[in-house]
Amino acid sequence: MSVYTELTHHDIIALLAKYDLGQYQSHQGISAGVENTNYFVNTTEHALVLTLFEKHDPAELPFFLQLGEHLYKDNCKVPRPFRSRSGDLLQEVKQKPAVLIERIKGGHVNATTEYAQEIAIAMAGIHLSTQSFPLTRVHSHNVEWVKTTAQQIMSEFSVEHKQLLKAALEQISSIPQNLPSGVIHADLFHDNALFDNGHITGIIDWYFAGIDSFALDIAITMNDWCLTIDRQFDPIQGELFLQAYQRVRPLTAIEKDAIRLLQIQAATRFWLSRWLAQKEHKNSTDTITVKNPDEMKKLLEALLNYTH
């Protein structure tokens, strides 16, 4: 379970005393997630999620929390972050920065055309909304991160994997630099979206968000929501995703042309980040959730072959 910081009910009660969210009833650790510690917290008035930030610098957290508040007020499909009685979004629990947000109804789903189109429409609305968000932050896993990380770990790869990585970097170097940009989610996989009764209820876990191209956000999302049963990209599903997105925010010609290269960038990013996470937790005794990097490697191989 991805709970790095253990909390007792006394810890939760002390935190809730700073809010007007009802009285403590129960809490439970959440197994999903890699970066942070998460708990479900139930009170007499609310179902909440408590997040303790294990790696983020507290100075960068107001960006994420104010973004969530901005999107919530703009009627986007996101959970509401709660402010304390003193008006603070951010608290400290066990010497860790922490936040309480609304627990949205629903659960994770397997991709279907209908679910993917709902994601596309919600994403397009979010992209429009973030254009009026005043704060800025560099996307932490942007193209420069991919290039730098690739060079740092290349020597640890097999000959075959080196060749794959070099081929990906060559394609990535052709991505245009003048794509329409704004704040993107940058991690909108199945486990970061909730559905209830067939409809999307919320997009969660915004802690990779930052300024980057909207088309990259689309590419990242299509790499998880528009796949065949054997987890390869389905171009028909991808086209339907783009059509749904454009009902809300039309894409420019340069964006459309760049999406396939951005899918290669996205697959490379997640291959490398999962490989690093697997290496970091290889000998760990904790049951930390680490996704298999091979899935993204295989998708990357297919995307590269598709472009030739």
N, C-alpha and C positions, 0 to 999 in steps of 0.2 A: 504494500500500500504506500502511495506517495504522500506520507505524512512525516515530515522531517522534524516538526516541533509538536510534541505531545501536549495537549491541553486538558485540564480537568474541568469539571463543571464549575468550580470556584473561579477559574480563569475566565470562563465565558460570562458568568454572572457579573464579575467585576467590569468586564467590557460593556455589557448591556446596560449597566448603571449609568453610562454616559449618554444613552439614547432614550427616546420615547418609542420603543418598539415592542413593548410588552415584557412579560416576565419569562424567565428561562424555563423551558420544559425539557429539552434534550439536545444532544449534539452527537455527531458521528463523523469520523474521518472519511474522506473521499479518495478512492483509489486512483481515479483518473488524474492526469497531469504529471509533469516531470519537474517543472521549474519551481513550483510553489507548494505550500501546504494549504489544503482546503478542508473545510468542515461544513457539513449541513448543520444549521442551528435552527431549532424550532422554539418559538415563544408563544405566548397566549394570543398574540395578534399577527405574527408574521412567520413565513418560512423564508429563511435567510441562507446565504452562503458567506462564510467567513474565510477570507484569504489572508494568509501570512506570507509575505514576500521574502524568500530565502536568498535571492541573488541580486535583486534590483537595488540600486542606489536610491535611498529615500528621496533624493532631490529630483529624480526623474518620474516619480510616481504621480505627482499632481497632473501631469500630462494625461496619463491613462484614465485617472478618475474623473477629471473635468471633461475629457472626451466622452466618457460614458454618460455623464450627466447631460452634456450637450445633445448627444444622439437620442437619449431618452426623451428629453424635452421636445425634440424635433420629430417625435412619433416614429422613430426607427425601431426595428425589432431587436432591442437590447435590454438587459436588466437595469434596474435603477440602482445606483449607488446611494447609500443613505448617509446623511450628515448627522453628526451628533447634536446635542442640545446647544453646544457652543459654535456650531456651524462648520465643524471640521469633517472632511471626508476621510482623512487618514488618522489612524490611531497607532499606538504601540502596544504590542502584546509579547511578553517574554523577550524583550529587547528586539523585536522584529516589527517592521511596519505592517499594518493590517487594515483591512477595509471590510465592511459589511455591505453586501448587495442583496437585492431581491433574488429569491430563488424562483425561477420561472417554471411554470408547469410544462410537462412534456418530457420526452426522452429522445435519445439518439435513434436514427433510422438508417436503414440501408438505402443506397441511392436508387431512385427511380427517375424517370423523365420528369414526372410531376414535382417531386421533391427538389430536383436540381433546378427546375425553372423557378420555384419559389425562392430558392437561395439566390438565384441570379437577380430576380426582381428586388429582393431585400438588399442585396449588395449594391445595386445601382442607386437605390434611394440613399444608402449610407454614403456613397461616393459624392452624391450631390450635396448632402448635408455637411460633410467634412470640409467642403470648400468655404464655408463660413465659420469654421472653427479657428480661433485666433492663435492657438499655441502650435509650436512646431517641434519636431523631433526627428532626427535621422532614423530611417528604418535600420534596425540593428543587423539584419541579415540580408542586406542589399547586395548588389552585384559586386561591390568591392569586397564585402565579406566573403563571398564565394571565391573570388580570385585569390585573396590573401590566404584563406583557409586551405584552398587547394594546394598552394605552393608549400604551405607549412607541413602538410601531412602526406604529400605526394611520395616521399621517400619510404613511407611505411606501407605503401600499396604494392600489390603484385604487378607484374609486367602487364597483364591483361587489364587490370583496373587502372593503371597509369594511362594506358592507351585510351580507355574510355573517358577518363577525366580530361585528357588533353583534347580529345575530339569535342567534348562538351564545351570546354573553354574557347575553342576556336569558333564554335557557333555563337556562343554568348558575346564574343567580341563584335559581332555584327548588329547587335541590338541598338536601335536609334536612341539617342540621348535626349531628344526633345519631345518625349511622350507626355500627354496630359497627366498631371500628377496632383496628389493631395494625400491626406491621411488614408492609409489602407489597413485592413485587418492583418493581412500577411500570414494567416494560419487557419483559414476557414475550412478545416477538415470536418469529417462526420462528427467527431467528438467535441466540436465547438459549435454545434447547432442543435437546437431542440425543436421538436415537432409535437403537436398534440391534435388529435382528431384530424390528421391529414394535412395540417397547416403549420407553418413555421411560427414558433412563439418567441424565439430569441436566439441571438448570436452572442456567444460568450467568449471569455478568455482573450482579452484584447492586449495582452502584455508583450506582443511582438509588434504592435502597431507603430507606424511611423510614416514619414513622407516618402512616397515612391510612386511609380506609375500605376494608375488605375488598372491598366492592362496586365500588369504583373499580378495584381490581386485576383483578376479573372483567371489568369493562367494557373496560379497556385490552386485555386478552387476547382477548376476544371480537372486538374490532375488527380483529384480525389472523387469528384462527383460525376465525372463523365467517362467512366471506365467500363470495359466489358467484364464479363463474369470472371475472366482470368486476370483482371487488374491491368489491362492494357487500354490505352486511350481509344475511345470510340468517337471518331470524327462526326458521326451523325448526332450523337448526344451533345457533342461540343457545339455544333451549329445551332441546335435547339436552345442550348444554354445562352449563346450569344444573342439569339433572336429575342429571348425573354428579357435579357438585360437591356437590350436596346428599346424595349417598350417604355423604359423609364429614362435612360441616358444613352442617346445615340453615340456610337463609336466613330472616331475619325478613321480615315483610310489608313493612316500610318499605324494606328493602334491595331486595326484588324490584321495588317501585314506582320506586325511584331509578335502577335500572341504565340505562335508556334515556337519561336526562339525563346520567348519568355517562359514557355512551358519547360524548355530544356534548362533554363536558368533555375526555375523552381525545383525541378526534379534533382538537379545537382545540389542545390542548397540542402534539401531534406536528406538526400543520400549522405552528404558530409556531416550534417548536424546529428543525424541518428548514429552514424558511425562513431562520432566523438562521444556521444552519450553512452553508447554501448561500451566503448573503451573505458570511460570514466567509472562505470558501475560494474565492470567485469568481475571484480573480486569483492563486490559489496555484499554484505550479509542482509541488507535491507531488500524488501520486495518492491523495488522502485519500478514504475512503469517505463519501459524503454521500447520504443517501436523498432521493428526490424529494418535495418538500412537496405537489405537486399531487395525489398519491394520497390523502393525508389530507384535502385540501381537498374533493375529490370525494366522499369518504366522509362528510365533515361535511355537505355539501349534501344527500346522500341521507338521512342521519339526521334532519336538520331537516325535510325534506319528509315523512318517515315519521311524525313526531310530530304533524303538523298534521291 
